Amino acid sequence: FPSDTIPCLLSPWSEWSDCSVTCGKGMRTRQRMLKSAAELGDCNEELEQAEKCMLPECPIDCELTEWSQWSECNTSCGKGHMIRTRMIKIEPQFGGAACPETVQRTKCRVRKCLRGSGMEKRRWKEAR
């Protein structure tokens, strides 16, 4: 056997890097250095390694659809109310922002209710 190939001289692996994300799934890497001069022979050892890392799940905020149109006023005369609604698209998870209101009410006023027409009153007075 020709013994002119020198074994690779490698530094120890570095510490693993921090995970590439602050939450959820990411990657982390570590490196090592070639200590022997490369001219002394080919070194096929890997100098970098990567692996998956998993941090606590990322918070997921509530997501809502757009508001619907306002409903018709719920009375045909006088004061009433109308509502509009929106749906929850994504429920909050892992400490994400809670859902705000999904129903809103507002007052509405349709023409005044007529409580018997004025004409009848007048006739009634004249008849007395």
Secondary structure as the mmCIF struct_conf table of DSSP 4:
data_model
#
loop_
_struct_conf.conf_type_id
_struct_conf.id
_struct_conf.beg_label_comp_id
_struct_conf.beg_label_asym_id
_struct_conf.beg_label_seq_id
_struct_conf.end_label_comp_id
_struct_conf.end_label_asym_id
_struct_conf.end_label_seq_id
HELX_LH_PP_P HELX_LH_PP_P1 THR A 5 CYS A 8
STRN STRN1 LEU A 10 LEU A 10
HELX_LH_PP_P HELX_LH_PP_P2 SER A 11 CYS A 19
BEND BEND1 SER A 20 GLY A 24
STRN STRN2 LYS A 25 GLN A 31
STRN STRN3 LEU A 34 LEU A 34
BEND BEND2 SER A 36 SER A 36
HELX_RH_3T_P HELX_RH_3T_P1 ALA A 38 LEU A 40
BEND BEND3 GLY A 41 GLY A 41
BEND BEND4 LEU A 47 LEU A 47
STRN STRN4 GLU A 48 MET A 54
BEND BEND5 PRO A 56 PRO A 56
HELX_LH_PP_P HELX_LH_PP_P3 GLU A 57 PRO A 59
STRN STRN5 ILE A 60 ILE A 60
STRN STRN6 GLU A 63 LEU A 64
HELX_LH_PP_P HELX_LH_PP_P4 THR A 65 CYS A 73
BEND BEND6 ASN A 74 ASN A 74
BEND BEND7 SER A 76 CYS A 77
STRN STRN7 GLY A 78 THR A 85
STRN STRN8 ILE A 88 ILE A 90
STRN STRN9 GLN A 93 GLN A 93
TURN_TY1_P TURN_TY1_P1 PHE A 94 GLY A 95
HELX_LH_PP_P HELX_LH_PP_P5 GLY A 96 CYS A 99
BEND BEND8 THR A 102 THR A 102
STRN STRN10 VAL A 103 VAL A 110
BEND BEND9 ARG A 111 ARG A 111
HELX_LH_PP_P HELX_LH_PP_P6 LYS A 112 LEU A 114
BEND BEND10 ARG A 115 GLY A 116
HELX_RH_AL_P HELX_RH_AL_P1 GLY A 118 ALA A 127
#
